Amino acid sequence: MTTKDGLGNGPRAQMSGSSIPKTTHVAFSQRVMSIQARKGSRDMYAKVDASGDWYRTIDDNLRRFIESQTSAVLATASADGQPHVQHRGGPPGFLRVLDHQTIAFANFEGNRQYITQGNLEENPRAQFLFIDYPTRRRVKVFGTARVIEDDPQLLRSLMPAGYDAQPSAAIVFTVISTDRNCPQHIPQRFEGPDVLAALKDRDDQIAHLKQALAQALSRREPTNKL
């Protein structure tokens, strides 16, 4: 089944065994659910729990969506709960979906603060936020992550070909749950290269039409004057 956002649906969250929590509970704590109840949205999200509309795995549509991204936000937190968000960017394909529950990427050297790595060594919980502005789609992916510094073969396999960056380590993200949100309040924006390509297509079409018009006018027979 394909959702309205075109991302599709992965395997349902419902699994046998009471030891497996509902996937919404990675975000909906008891306090969150009590606030939902007080503000009138708990019944709706209880139905989400029952239907399994948050998915534990990455299907083919979501894989294509993730691997097409050139920008993402990765959130982590220290052992004492200090949150940190970090932008991660690269060419399409810099984020690799290795299997139905694993995303990996080469961590490029930047300002050398290493906050993300330090947080993950203390607290493996992490979250991705993907926003595709041209199509106004967003996806939240909850999970855990680890930094791998001693696997050069993995790092080479994750490095985008020809990309000018120095990889320092691989980050491997294990998916717990995904939430595909509505497009409300997401502005529609377009990448500079896409805009330039569209403008070039427009200019080429205008030039072609001008040339065709000039040729047509040149072939017209002169009007006889009385």
Secondary structure, 3 states (H helix, E strand, C coil): CCCCCCCCCCCCCCCCCCCCCCHHHHCCCHHHHHHHHHHCCHHHHHHHHHHCCCECCCCHHHHHHHHCCCEEEEEEECCCCCEEEEEEECCCCCCEEEECCEEEEEEECCCCCCHHHHHHHHCCEEEEEEEECCCCEEEEEEEEEEEECCCHHHHHHHCCCCCCCCEEEEEEEEEEEEEEECCCCCCCCCCHHHHHHHHHHHHHHHHHHHHHHHHHHHHCCCCCCC
